[in-house]
């Protein structure tokens, strides 16, 4: 899984952290959770705020 696999990351995050407050999540925490996912293989430093925001929005969508 890579940074641009937004939907897949959101699904995995929902499975790993179903009780997380994904609305008020700090991007530093989100980044750490993404790179800790078992299938994540991309460069940990290869994201930016726009990518993290897209992941957060997809995660919110996944939960609703």
N, C-alpha and C positions, 0 to 999 in steps of 0.2 A: 504494500500500500504506500502511495506517495502523497505529497501535500495536495495535489490537485484531484485526488480521489475523494472529493468533498462529501458526497452522499455516503460512500462506504465508511468513511471516518465517522460521520454523524451516527450511523447505525451502530458501529462498534462502541462509540462513546455512550450511547443510550443503553446498550447492553452492559457495559462495564460500570456505569455511574447512573443508574436509573433514579436515584434520589437527589442527584446534584441540582443545585440552583443554576441552571444553564442560562438564565436571564441576567443574573448579576455576577457572572463568572469573570474573573480577571483573565486577561489574555495570557499572562505568564503561566497561570495554572492550566489553561486550556492547552497551551503549547506543550507543557510538561506531560499532560495526560495523553496527548496525541502521540508524542514520541515514545511513550511507555506502552502503547498498544502492541500486542504481540506480532502482528503482521506488518507493522510500520517499518519500512526499509529505506526511506528517503533521508537526505541530509537534514539533521536536526536544525541547522541554521538556514534552511532553504525556504523559510516562510516569511511573510510580512503581515502587517495588521489587516490588510485587505483579505488575505487568505484565511486568517483566523476568524475574521468577521463572517466570511462566507460559511465556514465550518459551524460557527455558532448559530447562524440563521438556519442552516440545514438541520442542525440538531433540534432547534426549536420546532421546526416543521415536522421532523420525525416524531417528536413527542406528542404533537397535537393531532 
